Amino acid sequence: MVKNHLKRINAPKTWKIERKSSKWVMHPNPGAHTLPDCISLSTIFKEVLHIADTSRQVRTILRSKEVQVNGRRRIDPHDAVGIMDVLAIPELKEQFRMLVDRFGQLSLRKIPAGESGIQLCKITGKRTLSGGKVQFSLSGGRTMLGKGEYKVGDSLLLDVPAQSVKDHIPFDKGAAVFFTGGKHVGSVGTLTDFTSSTVAFTPLGKKGEHYTTAKRYAFVVGKDKPLVSLGAEVAA
């Protein structure tokens, strides 16, 4: 049985929270993301956006205002917001995308209103079903039927909440990639080469510099430049 709370001192290092201000912090609901890759709406409202002081205030906001995650309204303060998820608060006319910063911690980034209805998902698995249909597993916990030419490691730009595919971004040389882990976590670069386990890239705006990291950390975000904003971090 999943606990409703966990001790702050034991919370994942990816959470940018005060460790000694109180004993407990709200545990996000299990589901689409692993614990280190997501944070609860309650914690976001209280400790990242600072628009509530107590869990009761968070519940009041969620029930009286329309708060959306990936285009769907959320009313449970335990609901999780994970990497590449989009949080929209129409009352404040603000939208955010969850990313990771250069220290490997979860970080909300402000994005334009026009991006609140789109989400990038990485293809993490692929299998053929009966009848020749191809099923894809996506980051964020989704599964969907798609075209056979899509490959593991590619990214799909989805229209949310409809989940229709707006664009397909192949994992290929020249693609823009965002790194979700490793030594270069939080960096954006241009893919220059790759093997079955590693990738080589040049950081955006730094011609002549080349780095290598594990392939599993590379998240394709555009064919030559990012298709979504990876903008300014919200100060916690």
C-alpha positions as CSV (number, residue, x, y, z in Angstrom):
1,M,0.0,0.0,0.0
2,V,1.4,3.4,-1.0
3,K,1.8,5.9,1.8
4,N,0.2,9.3,1.6
5,H,3.3,11.0,2.9
6,L,7.0,10.4,3.3
7,K,9.7,11.9,5.5
8,R,11.4,14.9,3.9
9,I,14.8,13.6,4.8
10,N,14.1,10.5,2.7
11,A,12.5,12.3,-0.3
12,P,14.3,11.8,-3.6
13,K,17.3,14.2,-4.2
14,T,15.5,15.3,-7.4
15,W,13.0,17.2,-5.3
16,K,13.9,20.8,-4.7
17,I,12.4,21.1,-1.2
18,E,13.4,22.2,2.2
19,R,14.6,19.1,4.1
20,K,14.3,20.4,7.7
21,S,11.3,22.8,7.7
22,S,8.9,20.0,8.8
23,K,8.9,16.2,9.1
24,W,6.6,15.2,6.2
25,V,6.0,15.9,2.5
26,M,3.1,14.6,0.4
27,H,3.8,11.4,-1.6
28,P,2.7,11.6,-5.3
29,N,0.2,9.0,-6.5
30,P,2.0,6.1,-8.3
31,G,1.4,5.7,-12.0
32,A,3.0,7.3,-15.0
33,H,6.3,8.3,-13.4
34,T,8.8,6.8,-11.0
35,L,9.1,8.6,-7.6
36,P,12.3,10.5,-8.5
37,D,10.9,11.7,-11.8
38,C,7.7,13.4,-10.4
39,I,6.4,15.5,-7.6
40,S,2.9,16.0,-6.2
41,L,0.6,18.9,-7.0
42,S,0.5,19.8,-3.3
43,T,4.2,20.1,-3.1
44,I,4.4,22.2,-6.3
45,F,1.7,24.6,-5.0
46,K,3.2,25.0,-1.6
47,E,7.0,24.8,-2.2
48,V,7.6,25.7,-5.8
49,L,4.9,28.1,-6.9
50,H,4.2,29.4,-3.3
51,I,0.5,29.9,-4.0
52,A,-0.6,27.9,-1.0
53,D,0.6,27.5,2.6
54,T,-1.3,24.4,3.7
55,S,-2.7,21.2,2.1
56,R,-6.2,22.4,2.9
57,Q,-5.6,25.5,0.8
58,V,-4.2,23.3,-2.0
59,R,-7.4,21.1,-1.9
60,T,-9.6,24.3,-2.1
61,I,-7.7,25.6,-5.1
62,L,-7.9,22.3,-6.9
63,R,-11.7,22.0,-6.3
64,S,-12.6,25.6,-7.1
65,K,-10.2,26.4,-9.9
66,E,-9.4,24.6,-13.1
67,V,-5.9,23.1,-12.8
68,Q,-4.8,21.0,-15.7
69,V,-2.0,18.5,-16.2
70,N,-1.5,17.5,-19.8
71,G,-4.9,19.0,-20.7
72,R,-6.9,17.1,-18.1
73,R,-8.3,18.7,-14.9
74,R,-6.9,17.4,-11.7
75,I,-8.5,17.7,-8.2
76,D,-6.3,15.3,-6.2
77,P,-3.4,17.0,-4.5
78,H,-1.5,13.7,-4.7
79,D,-1.6,13.7,-8.5
80,A,1.9,13.7,-9.9
81,V,3.6,16.1,-12.4
82,G,6.6,14.4,-14.0
83,I,9.3,15.2,-16.6
84,M,7.8,16.8,-19.8
85,D,4.3,17.1,-18.2
86,V,2.5,20.4,-18.7
87,L,0.8,22.1,-15.8
88,A,-1.7,24.8,-16.7
89,I,-3.4,27.2,-14.3
90,P,-5.9,29.2,-16.3
91,E,-6.8,31.4,-13.4
92,L,-3.3,32.8,-13.2
93,K,-2.9,32.6,-17.0
94,E,0.3,30.6,-16.6
95,Q,1.6,27.4,-18.0
96,F,4.6,25.3,-16.9
97,R,6.6,22.4,-18.2
98,M,8.4,20.0,-15.8
99,L,12.1,19.5,-16.7
100,V,15.3,18.8,-14.8
101,D,18.0,21.4,-14.1
102,R,21.8,21.2,-14.3
103,F,21.8,19.8,-10.8
104,G,19.5,16.9,-11.7
105,Q,16.5,18.3,-9.8
106,L,13.0,18.7,-11.0
107,S,12.4,22.2,-12.3
108,L,9.2,23.9,-13.5
109,R,9.7,26.1,-16.6
110,K,7.3,28.8,-17.8
111,I,6.0,28.3,-21.3
112,P,3.8,30.2,-23.7
113,A,0.0,29.7,-23.6
114,G,0.1,28.0,-27.0
115,E,2.2,25.2,-25.7
116,S,-0.2,24.1,-23.0
117,G,-2.0,21.7,-25.4
118,I,1.1,19.9,-26.6
119,Q,3.5,17.4,-25.0
120,L,6.6,15.6,-26.0
121,C,6.8,11.9,-25.3
122,K,9.7,9.5,-25.8
123,I,9.1,6.1,-27.3
124,T,10.4,3.6,-24.7
125,G,9.0,0.4,-26.1
126,K,7.5,-1.2,-29.2
127,R,5.7,-4.5,-29.9
128,T,3.6,-6.0,-32.6
129,L,0.1,-7.1,-31.6
130,S,-2.2,-9.6,-33.3
131,G,-3.4,-8.4,-36.7
132,G,-0.2,-6.7,-37.4
133,K,-0.9,-3.6,-35.3
134,V,2.1,-1.9,-33.6
135,Q,1.8,-0.7,-30.0
136,F,4.2,1.8,-28.6
137,S,5.0,2.6,-24.9
138,L,5.7,6.2,-24.2
139,S,7.3,8.1,-21.4
140,G,4.7,9.4,-19.1
141,G,2.9,6.0,-18.9
142,R,1.0,6.1,-22.2
143,T,0.6,3.3,-24.7
144,M,-0.8,3.9,-28.2
145,L,-1.0,2.3,-31.6
146,G,1.2,3.9,-34.3
147,K,3.1,3.6,-37.5
148,G,5.6,0.8,-37.9
149,E,8.4,3.2,-38.9
150,Y,8.5,4.8,-35.4
151,K,11.5,3.5,-33.4
152,V,12.4,3.2,-29.8
153,G,14.2,6.4,-28.8
154,D,12.2,8.6,-31.2
155,S,9.9,11.3,-29.8
156,L,6.3,12.1,-30.6
157,L,4.7,15.6,-30.3
158,L,1.2,14.9,-29.0
159,D,-1.9,17.1,-28.9
160,V,-3.3,16.7,-25.4
161,P,-5.6,15.5,-24.0
162,A,-6.7,14.0,-27.4
163,Q,-3.3,12.2,-27.7
164,S,-3.2,12.6,-31.5
165,V,0.3,12.7,-33.0
166,K,1.2,16.2,-34.3
167,D,4.8,15.4,-35.3
168,H,7.3,12.6,-35.2
169,I,10.9,13.4,-34.3
170,P,13.4,10.6,-35.2
171,F,16.4,9.8,-33.0
172,D,19.0,10.7,-35.6
173,K,22.1,12.8,-36.3
174,G,21.3,16.5,-36.2
175,A,18.4,16.2,-33.8
176,A,18.1,18.5,-30.8
177,V,18.3,16.5,-27.6
178,F,17.6,17.3,-23.9
179,F,19.4,15.2,-21.3
180,T,17.4,14.0,-18.3
181,G,20.3,12.4,-16.4
182,G,24.0,11.8,-16.2
183,K,26.9,14.3,-16.1
184,H,25.2,16.6,-18.6
185,V,21.7,16.5,-17.1
186,G,19.6,19.6,-18.0
187,S,21.7,20.3,-21.1
188,V,20.4,20.8,-24.6
189,G,22.6,19.8,-27.6
190,T,22.8,18.6,-31.2
191,L,23.2,14.9,-31.7
192,T,26.3,14.2,-33.7
193,D,26.7,10.4,-33.4
194,F,25.4,7.5,-31.4
195,T,25.9,3.8,-30.7
196,S,23.6,1.3,-29.0
197,S,24.5,2.6,-25.6
198,T,26.1,6.1,-26.0
199,V,25.5,9.4,-27.7
200,A,27.9,12.2,-28.8
201,F,26.6,15.7,-28.9
202,T,27.5,19.4,-29.3
203,P,25.9,21.8,-26.8
204,L,23.7,24.3,-28.4
205,G,25.6,27.5,-29.1
206,K,29.0,26.0,-28.4
207,K,30.5,24.9,-31.7
208,G,33.6,22.9,-31.5
209,E,32.8,21.3,-28.1
210,H,31.9,17.6,-28.1
211,Y,30.7,15.4,-25.3
212,T,29.6,11.8,-24.8
213,T,27.0,10.4,-22.4
214,A,24.7,7.4,-22.0
215,K,22.0,7.0,-24.7
216,R,19.2,6.4,-22.2
217,Y,19.5,10.0,-20.9
218,A,18.9,11.5,-24.4
219,F,15.4,12.9,-25.0
220,V,14.9,14.1,-28.6
221,V,13.1,17.4,-28.5
222,G,13.3,18.6,-32.2
223,K,14.6,17.7,-35.6
224,D,17.2,20.6,-35.6
225,K,16.0,22.8,-32.8
226,P,13.6,22.3,-29.8
227,L,9.9,22.1,-30.8
228,V,8.9,23.2,-27.3
229,S,10.1,25.9,-24.9
230,L,12.8,24.9,-22.4
231,G,12.7,28.4,-20.9
232,A,13.3,30.1,-17.6
233,E,13.2,28.1,-14.4
234,V,10.6,29.1,-11.8
235,A,12.5,30.1,-8.6
236,A,11.6,27.8,-5.7
